[in-house]
Amino acid sequence: MASMESTASKVLKRKSNDIGWEYGSLVDPNKLDRTQCDLCKKTMSGGIYRLKQHIAGIPGSVTVCPKATKDDQLRVRNALNEAQNKKKAKQSGDEALRSEVNIGDETIDLDDCLGDLKESRSFGPINRFGTSQGKNKNAYEPILDIISKKSSKRLDTCLHMTAYILNPYYFYNNSEVRDDLEANDAVVECVGVLFPKNYDMQSLILSVELPIYKRKQEKFDRPIALKACEINNENFDPEPCKAEI
């Protein structure tokens, strides 16, 4: 009997380093929103965050735990403040990265840079990056110059590394670019910054569109796409790219 109670207790305790689980547990393992305070046995909705407010003695959304000691309150309040500070620091970093993407008042005529491009049918964001490449690599210099100016020589930013991954001229012809873990991680970070909290869009880009681009499938595998790479590089071979990914 004692063994069964111990097993049930473990199921209701989440496997997490969150300090909140030191003071509470789930009411039902299938309902992650409902928790119970181990000190006063009060049940509440709002998940572990609401439980921590209860223990920390933060009035408003939930009643204060009558059995929490001053030490309990201080520990949980410190944990809440630390999490809030980390969130603010991350938001500041994301805003700084977005400011690099913003090219300000400088204007570029994309028609002059890229030439006449036939409008294609609408498909995913990553595909549009890949298919907008023209045969003249000098066409991208005005855009890259402005990005470089705005980033103040910070060539290690996720924006610059993502640009290499999403440039077919480099990605399909250079195995170092394809295999660079830091560059691939930068794509994930950049997508997260450009589409904050839009997890459906992040998933579409990273799980659907990006693999299509990397494996040269669908529109990237058409003869005209392969021919464009050959024009840029006479030694281009599409097979290694397909085999390695």
C-alpha positions in Angstrom: 0.0 0.0 0.0 2.8 2.4 0.9 4.6 1.5 -2.3 1.4 2.4 -4.4 1.1 5.8 -2.6 4.8 6.5 -3.3 4.3 5.7 -7.0 1.3 7.9 -7.2 3.1 10.7 -5.6 6.0 10.5 -8.1 3.5 10.7 -11.0 2.0 13.9 -9.6 5.4 15.5 -9.1 6.7 16.9 -12.3 10.3 16.1 -13.4 11.5 19.7 -13.3 14.0 21.8 -11.5 11.4 24.5 -10.9 11.3 25.4 -7.2 7.5 25.4 -7.3 7.5 21.6 -7.3 9.1 21.5 -3.9 5.9 23.0 -2.5 3.2 21.4 -4.6 2.1 18.7 -7.0 -0.5 18.0 -9.7 -4.0 17.2 -8.7 -4.4 15.1 -11.8 -1.4 14.0 -14.1 -3.6 14.6 -17.1 -4.5 18.2 -16.1 -1.2 20.2 -15.9 -3.1 23.4 -15.0 -4.4 22.1 -11.7 -2.0 22.0 -8.7 -2.2 21.5 -5.0 -0.1 23.1 -2.3 1.7 20.5 -0.1 1.7 22.9 2.9 -2.0 23.9 3.2 -3.5 21.4 0.7 -5.3 24.2 -1.3 -6.0 23.3 -4.9 -5.8 26.0 -7.6 -5.7 26.5 -11.4 -3.0 28.4 -13.3 -0.2 25.9 -13.2 3.0 26.0 -11.3 3.4 29.8 -11.7 0.1 30.4 -9.7 1.3 28.0 -7.0 4.6 29.9 -6.6 2.6 33.1 -6.2 0.6 31.3 -3.5 3.7 30.2 -1.6 5.5 33.6 -2.1 2.6 35.5 -0.6 1.9 37.6 -3.7 -1.7 38.6 -3.4 -4.0 39.2 -6.3 -4.6 36.1 -8.5 -4.5 33.6 -5.6 -4.8 33.6 -1.8 -1.6 33.6 0.3 -0.5 30.3 1.8 -1.1 30.5 5.6 1.5 27.8 6.3 4.4 29.1 4.2 7.3 30.4 6.4 9.2 33.6 5.7 12.0 31.5 4.4 9.7 29.7 2.0 8.3 33.1 0.8 11.8 34.5 0.3 13.1 31.5 -1.7 10.1 31.5 -4.1 10.1 35.2 -4.5 13.8 35.2 -5.4 13.1 32.5 -8.0 10.3 34.4 -9.5 12.4 37.6 -9.7 15.3 35.7 -11.3 13.0 34.2 -14.0 11.6 37.6 -14.7 15.0 39.2 -15.1 16.1 36.4 -17.5 13.0 37.0 -19.6 13.7 40.7 -19.7 17.3 40.1 -20.8 16.2 37.8 -23.6 13.7 40.3 -24.8 16.3 43.0 -24.9 18.6 40.7 -26.9 15.8 39.9 -29.3 15.0 43.6 -29.8 18.7 44.3 -30.5 18.8 41.7 -33.2 15.6 43.0 -34.8 17.2 46.5 -34.9 20.0 44.9 -37.0 17.4 43.6 -39.5 15.8 47.1 -39.7 17.8 49.0 -42.4 16.4 52.3 -41.4 15.8 55.1 -44.0 18.1 53.8 -46.7 16.2 52.6 -49.8 17.1 49.8 -52.2 15.4 49.3 -55.5 15.0 45.6 -55.6 14.1 45.6 -59.2 17.5 47.1 -60.0 19.3 44.6 -57.7 17.6 41.4 -58.7 16.3 42.1 -62.2 13.0 41.0 -63.5 11.7 38.0 -61.6 8.6 36.1 -62.7 6.2 36.0 -59.8 5.8 32.5 -58.6 2.9 30.8 -56.8 2.8 31.4 -53.1 4.7 28.9 -50.9 6.7 28.8 -47.7 8.9 31.6 -46.5 12.2 29.7 -46.8 11.4 28.7 -50.4 11.0 32.4 -51.3 14.5 33.1 -49.9 16.0 30.3 -52.1 14.1 31.0 -55.3 14.7 34.7 -55.4 18.4 34.2 -56.2 19.5 35.7 -59.5 22.4 34.6 -61.7 24.5 37.6 -61.0 25.9 37.4 -57.4 26.9 41.1 -57.5 23.2 41.9 -57.4 23.2 41.2 -53.6 26.0 43.6 -52.7 23.9 46.7 -52.0 21.7 44.7 -49.5 24.7 43.0 -47.9 26.5 46.3 -47.6 23.7 47.8 -45.6 23.3 44.8 -43.3 27.1 44.9 -42.7 26.9 48.6 -41.9 24.1 48.2 -39.4 25.7 45.3 -37.6 29.0 47.2 -37.0 31.3 44.3 -38.1 29.5 41.8 -35.9 29.9 39.0 -38.4 29.2 36.4 -35.8 25.5 37.3 -35.4 22.8 34.8 -36.1 21.6 37.1 -38.9 24.8 36.8 -40.9 25.2 33.1 -40.3 21.6 32.5 -41.4 22.3 34.5 -44.6 24.9 31.9 -45.5 22.6 29.0 -44.9 19.8 30.5 -46.9 22.0 31.5 -49.9 22.0 28.5 -52.3 25.3 29.7 -53.9 27.1 29.0 -50.6 24.9 26.2 -49.1 24.8 23.9 -52.1 28.5 24.3 -53.0 30.2 24.3 -49.6 30.0 21.4 -47.3 31.5 23.5 -44.4 28.4 25.8 -44.6 26.0 22.8 -44.7 27.7 21.0 -41.7 28.4 24.0 -39.5 26.4 23.4 -36.3 26.7 27.0 -35.1 25.3 28.3 -38.4 22.4 25.8 -38.4 21.6 26.8 -34.8 21.7 30.4 -35.9 18.8 29.7 -38.3 16.7 28.4 -35.4 17.5 31.5 -33.3 16.9 33.9 -36.1 13.5 32.4 -36.9 12.6 32.6 -33.2 13.4 36.3 -33.1 11.7 37.2 -36.4 8.5 35.3 -35.4 8.3 35.6 -31.6 5.7 33.4 -29.9 4.3 32.4 -33.4 5.2 28.7 -32.9 3.1 27.6 -35.8 5.2 29.7 -38.2 8.4 28.7 -36.5 7.4 25.0 -36.9 6.4 25.5 -40.5 9.7 27.1 -41.4 12.1 24.8 -39.4 10.3 21.5 -39.7 8.7 21.7 -43.2 10.2 24.4 -45.5 13.9 24.3 -44.3 14.3 20.5 -44.9 12.8 20.9 -48.4 15.4 23.6 -49.2 18.3 21.7 -47.7 17.5 18.4 -49.5 16.9 20.2 -52.8 13.4 18.8 -53.1 10.3 20.1 -54.9 10.9 23.4 -56.6 14.6 23.4 -55.6 15.1 20.1 -57.6 13.7 21.5 -60.9 16.1 21.6 -63.9 16.0 25.4 -64.0 17.1 25.6 -60.3 20.0 23.2 -60.9 20.9 25.2 -64.0 21.1 28.4 -62.0 23.6 26.8 -59.6 25.7 25.6 -62.5 25.8 29.1 -64.0 27.1 30.4 -60.7 29.6 27.6 -60.3 30.7 25.4 -63.2 31.9 22.7 -60.7 28.4 22.5 -59.0 27.3 18.9 -58.2 23.8 18.6 -56.6 24.3 15.0 -55.5 26.6 15.5 -52.5 24.1 18.0 -51.0 21.3 15.4 -51.2 23.5 12.6 -49.8 24.8 14.5 -46.8 21.5 15.8 -45.5 
